Amino acid sequence: MPGGTRRGKKPHEYVVSGDWPYAVMDSVRQAQVGQAVARSLSEAMGRRGLSANALAEASDVNRQVISNILAGTVWPDMFTLASLEEALDEMLWPRHAEWPTGDDGARHQPIPSHRPSGKG
């Protein structure tokens, strides 16, 4: 596979422990970014009281694509993310270059110690 085999796995398949999108992830930054995007999307939808159907209509992004991003089963493209960010008027892409460096020398996403209210 061009660029290596890491894209052959879905983002949620890099979970080491815990539940997506609040899990501890493998050090593969791309998967961590995918989880951070899914978490930001879920939280933004929750703050606005939007369902996947409502966001699909507002963003012109297919509802199933939104559901797949939330579930971590796809690697979303830039056009899709920009469309969602525009509809939500909020950034979903994390500032991953600023994440703290772990003991392994890799940058790791900070995981919130608690989920927003209403999350299982």
N, C-alpha and C positions, 0 to 999 in steps of 0.2 A: 504494500500500500504506500503511495507517495507520501512522504513526510513521516513515515513510521507507522506503527500499529496502534498508537494510543487512541486515535479517532475511531478505531474499530469497536471500542467499548463505549457504552452510553455514559453520560456524566454520572448518573446515580450508581453506576457499577464501581465507582472509585471510593464509595463509602467504606470507611474502616470501622466505625462504630457510630451508633446513634441513628436517628431518623432524618432522611432527606426532608427539607432543605436545611436542617439544623445539625447535620452530622459532622463528625470529625472525618476529614477526607485524607486520602493518599496525598503525597506531596506533588502530584501532577497539577500544576497551576491551572491549566486549561479546565480541568474538572472542577477545581475550586471556584474558578470564575463562573462556570456554569451553575454551580450551586448558589453562589452569591446573587447571580441574575435571577434565578428561580425564587430565591427568598425575597429579594427586593420587589419582584413582580407580585408575588403573593401578598406581601405586606401593603404595597400600594393599592392593589385591588381591594384589600380588606378595609383600608382607610377610607376609600371612596364608595364602599358598598357595591362594587361592580362584580358581576358574574363574568365568566368567560364569554358567554353570549353577548353581554352588553359591551365588554371591551372589544370583542371581535367586530361588532358593528361600528364602534367609535374609531377603531384603528385600521379597519379594513385588513385585519390579519385573521386568518381562518381560526375558528374556535378550537379545532382539534390541535392546531399548532400551539396555541396558547396553553392548552391542557398538557401537551407534550413537554413544553418548556417547564411548566410547573412540576411535572413528574420527573424531570431529568432524563427523558428518553430521547432527546434530540440535542444537537449542537446548533443553536439558533444562529441565523445569519445577521449581518449588519443591517440590512434593509428591514427585516422583521423587528429587530430591537429598536431601531430608530423610529419605526412606525408606532410601536408600543410606547416608547418614551414620549413621543409627540402627543399621543392621545391622553396619556397620564399626566403630561406636563411635569415629568420627573425623570431623573437619570436612573437607569437600571444597571448600567455598566459600572462595576466597582473600580475603585482606584487601587488596583492590585499591586502596582509598583511601590506603593507606600505600606503594604502589609508588613508586619514584623517578620524578621528572620528567625527561624527555629533553630534548634540544636543541630539539625541536619544541614544547615546552611541554605535551605530553601525558604522562600517567603511563604507564609501560611495565612489564610484568611482568619481574621478574628471571628469566633463563633459567639453569638449572643448567649449569655448565661440563662436567659429565659426567653420564651416565645411571647409574642404579643398576645394580649387577651383574645380569647376566641379561637386560638389555635390549639389543636388537640395535643 
